[in-house]
Amino acid sequence: MSFLKKIIKIASVNTFCQVFTIITLPYLTRVYSIEDFGILAQLNGVLMVAYVCSCLRYDQIIYTAENNKQVNTALSLGFKSSLIITITILFSVVVGLYFFHINYILLLIPFLTFIYSISQLLTSYLVIKGEVSTLARSTVVKTISLIVGQIVGYQIFEGKGLIFGLALSVIMQFFYIGVKTRSAFSYVSWKVKYSKSNTKKPIMSTIQSLLNAFSSQLPVMIIPSIYGVQYNGLYSLATKLTQLPLILVTNAIRPIILGEINSNISDKQQIKKIVVHGTGYLFVLSIIGIILLNTFATDFFIWFSGPDWEYSGKIAGILAIWLLSAFANVFAVSYLTVIGKFKFLLQYEAFLMIFRILVILFTFNGNIDFYSFVVLYSIVGMLFNLLLISYSIFKAHIYAKTTLSN
C-alpha cells in the first residue's frame, strides 16, 4: 500500500470516529456538569504526563530500528520499562492514599498507564509490519468504547461516568491490539539488558516528551487552584472540541509519517519534499481553521453544547492559534525524531516549559483574569511551534543541499 493510500485510509477511519464522537457531545454536555468535565480534565492531564514516560519512548525507537533484532530489543526494553514505571507510579499513589488521603480514583493512573504503554508499543509493531487496517480498526474500537462508556456510565456512576468511559476505551483498545499482535509477545525477552547504546535515545526522547506533556497539561493542573474547577471544565471543553479532530488525525497519521520518513531516510531530496509539502498542507488547513473558529466558535458552542458553555467558545477562538500551529508541526517533529535530533527537541521542550511556567507565575502574581491567561499561554505555544517548523525545514533543506553537492 502506497504512502498516500495509507494516509487516506487512516484519515477516513479517524474522520468517521471524529464525527461519531462529536455527535454524542451535545448529550454529554447537557447530562454532565461543567465541574464533571473539569474533574475529568484534571485526571486526564495527569494521565497524559504518565503516558509519555510509561515505556521510555521505546515505541518511537521501534520506528528507527534497522533490523528485527533491534525491533525485538526495543519491544523487550519497552515492556520492561512499562512494568518498572507502573510499579513506581502505583507505589506513589498508594503512599498518597495512605498519608495524604488523595482521591481513590487516582488508582486508575498506574493501571491505565501500563495498558496504554503496551498498546503504544504494539501499535508501533503494527506499523512497521504494515498492518494499517488493524491499526484503523483499533481506533474504531477505542472510540466506540469511549462513547458507550460515558453514556452508560452516567446511569451507573453519575458524574464519574466520564472517567469510566475514558478507562473503558483504553482497556478495549489494549485487548483488541493485544489479540491482533499476539505474535509480538514471543519476541519479548526479559533477559535483554539496558545499555548505553540502547538507552541514550529513549531517555532523551522520554525527557523531551515529558517536558512537552507537562507543559501542555499545565493549564488543567493549575486552573482549578487559581480560577476554580468550573473554569477548568470550560477550558477542557474548548480544548476538547478544538483538539478532537486534530488529535484523531495526527495520532493516526503520525505513525505512518514516521514510517515513511524512516523508509526514505537515505533519499534526502524525497525527505525534503515530504517535510516541506506536508507541513505546507497542514499549515494552510491551520490558517483556515483559525479563521473559522474565531468567526463562529461562540455561537457554535451555545448551539452545540448549550448556553452554559458559551464562554468555552470564546476560549476556543484564542486557543486556535496555539493548537492549530501545533497541528502543522506533525511532519516537523516526525522528521526530527527519525534523524535523531533528540537533543534539540529536548532543549526546545525545556525552553517552552520555562516560558509557560513564566506565564503562569506572571498570571498568579499579577492577578490576571482567566481569558488573559489563555491569550498569553496560546501566544507562547504558537511562537514556539513556528520556531520548530522553521528549524525542521531548514535542516531538511541543508541535508538535501549537501546530498546534491556530493
Phi, psi and omega in degrees: 000131182289165180302315182297317180295323177298315180299314182297318182295311180296316181297322180295314179297316182288331174296317176301313180297320179298311180298317181298319180291316182296324181301327183276345184298320178303325177290314183296320182288343177263342178268311180273152180275166176300322179296324178300318177292327178293319178293317177301319181297320178298311180297316181296325178298316178295319180297320180299321178292318180293323184301315190292338180254002190296326179238020180054031176060026174293343174296326177284325180296330178303324181293334182265000181295139183261347179205173183297326180297317179293325176297313181297321178296316180296318178298314183296313180290331176293316177297315181296317179296320179301317181293315181297314183290323178297316178298320178297316180294318179300316178299317180297318180293318179298318177298318178296321178294319185284316186264328186245359176055043177290167183297132181299338181298340180291349174296342176294333188300306180296323181296309181292327179298317182295310184290330176293317182296320177295321178299319180294319178298316181289330175296317177298321178297319178299318183295312182291341176269358177078018182273065182293322181297318179296320178298318179296316181294328178295327177294321178296316179300315181296316182294314180297319180296320178298312183295310180298318181298320182284328178287310180289326183300329179295324180292333183261314187248001183054239185300335180277001181298329178298319180291322177301315180297320178299313181296317182298320182295319179295317182295315183293320177296321178300313181294321180295310180295322179300319179293317184287337182242029184300336178295334181294332182295334180289342179271352182278125179234124179285353180277345179296131185254153174288143175215170181299323183288329183255009179239341184300305181295315178301319181293317178298317180294322180295315179298317178298315180292324180294317177298318180297313181294316181296315182290325180285334180266359180306316181305310184290344178269336182252338181303315181302322183283335181262315186245344179110159183295327182298317177295329177295321177296315179297317179294318183295321179290323178299314179289325181297309182289332179280321183275335188310305179295327181292316180295314181300318182287312183294320178297330180281317186273339182301313178300323180292318179297316178300316179295320181292317178296319180296320181288339179251018189300333180278345180259089186295328178293317178294321177299317179300317180297317181299313183291310184292309182293317179299315178296321180298315179298315181292326180293319178297315178299324180295316180298316178299318179297319179298316180297314182295317181296317181288341179272319190241355190302311185299310179297323181295317181295322178297314181289317188280314188257344183112158184299335180295342186255017182304318184295334177297326178295321178294320179293319182299325180300317181278328177297336184301324183293332177275309187293322182282332173289329175292323177299324183286347184264012183301314179294323181297310181295319180298316180297313181294330177292314183294322181276004172079028179275052183291325180296316178296315180298324177295313179297320179300310181294325179296314179293322178298315180296320179300314181293324178291322177295323177297321177298317180295317179296319178296319179296315183292316183279336183263004181054044180284140179289164188299316182297319179296324176299315180297321179298310181298317181297320182289321179297316178300314179298317180297313182299319180289325177295319178295323177296317181295317179298316181298318181295316182295319178295320178299315180294319179297321179293316181297315180296319179293320179295321179297321179297317180295320181292332178280000000 
